[in-house]
């Protein structure tokens, strides 16, 4: 019976988009009328930014030295004031990185990773695969921070950007 269960679980489609290591991000929807702005999923105490539609939470814990971090991708409307204008139906995604401290997670940096208005996207989001808009596998964690692989040219015209933890904050690493 156990073997049959394992076989069936391998044949059923898995929900969500898998990250590089096979771990998926979870979508947490924060509807405008829900009144719920907390994130949860191992990031208790983290609240969504005002105006955020929701967030993707990377359920993995990333280690840098002996410090633990979690990624949160908050989604916003691109141009909510002008729905009929440029990017009126578009989205902006900001990566927020939180250090998981004993009392409460502490934000250590934020990076715009997808923008209709600035024509900015992750390489994994332009793959053409189903649900690629929720594929954040282009954010790759390293021993001192994370690298972002951009679709086309990212910030400063680079195909990749590296962000390192320095003085308690994530910021662009010097090339």
N, C-alpha and C positions, 0 to 999 in steps of 0.2 A: 504494500500500500504506500509506504514512504517513497519508494522509487517511482511509482506512478505519479505521486504528487510532485516530485522534483521534475519529472519529465514534462508534466503539464505546465508547471511554472516557467519552464524554459521556453515553451512554445507560445505562451500568451504574450502579447505586446506589453512592453513596460511603459508606464506613463512618464511624461516629462522628457527632458533632454539630458543626456548623459554628459558629464564633464569628462575631461581628459582621463581621469582615473576610474571612470565608470560610476561615479557618484553623481546623482542628479541634484539640481537646485529645486527648491520648492517655491511655488507661487503662493504668496499670501495676499489675498485681495483685500483692499481697504476701500469699500464703496463710499461714495460721498455721504450717504445717509446712514452708514453703519454705526458711526459713533465709536468704532474701534480703531485706535491708532497705534496700539502696541504691536511689536513684531513677533515675539515668542520664538519658538523653534531654537532654543538654546541661546537666544540673545535677549533674555528677559530684561526688562528695564529700558530697552531701546524703543524709541518712538519714531514713527514716520515723520518726515519733514512736512510742514504745512504745504498743501497742494499736491502731495504725492497721491497717485492713484492706487498704488500698491507697491510691493517689493518682491524681488526674488532673493531668497536667503540661501547662501551656500552653506549646507549643513555640515561641511567639513571644518575641522579646526586646523589652522595653518600655524606651524611652529617657526619662530625665528628666535634662535637661541633657546632660552627657557620661557619665552613669552608666547602666549596663545592668541590667535587672531581669527576673526570671522568676517566674511565679506557679505555685504548687503547691497543689492542693486535696486535703487529706488527709481520708480517710473513716474514721469510727469508728462502732462500735455505740452507740446512744443509752443503752440501759439493760441492759448485759450481765449485771449481777448479778440481774436480775429479768426473764427472758425472757418470762414470762407476764403481766407487769405492763404499765403504761402505757409505750408506745414500746419494748417489749421486742424488737420486730423493726425498730425505726426506726433512722435514721442521723443522725449529726452530721457536718458538713463544715466544716473550718477552712481558710481561705485563708492560706497562708504565702507571704510575698514575700521573695525572695532577691536580693541584689545579686550580680551576676556579677563577682567580683574576679579578678585574675590568678592567685592561688594556689588559692583555694577559695571557693565561694559563701558569702555571709554573710547570715543571716536578719535582715531589717530590720523585721519586723512580722507579726502574725497577727490574723485577724478571723474570728469565727464567722459563717458565711454561710448555714448551713442547719442546722436543729435540730428534731427531732421533739419533744423535751422542752420547748423554748421556743417552739414554733410559729412558727418563723422560716424563711423561704425566699426565694430569689431570684425575681424576676418571671419570668425565663426558665424556671425550673423548674416553674412552675405553668401553663405554656402548654397542656398537654394533648397536646402533640405526642409522638410516639414518642421514647423515650430522653431526654425532657426532664430527667430527674434528673441527666443529665450535661451539661446545657447551662448554661455559665457566662457566656453573652454579656451578662448583666446587670452584669458587672464591666467597667466602661469606663475605660480608661486615659486620663489627661489629662496636661497639661504638668507638673503638680506632684505627681501621685499617681494615684488612681483613685476613681471614683464607683461605688456599688453601688445598683442599682434593686431595691427590695424588693417582694415580693408582699404587698399590703396594707400594714400599718404595720410598719416595721422597728424597730430600736433607737430609743429615745426617741420612738416614735410617728411617725417620719418615713418618707415614701415613698422617699426617697433619702438616702444618707449619703456624704459625701466624706471621703476619707482622704488626707492630704498627707504628703510627706516633710519632716520637720523635725528638725534635729539628728541626722541619721542614722537616724531611725526613722519608720515610718508610724504615724500616729495620726489620730483624728478632727479634721478641720479645723473651725475656729470658724465658725459660721454668719454 
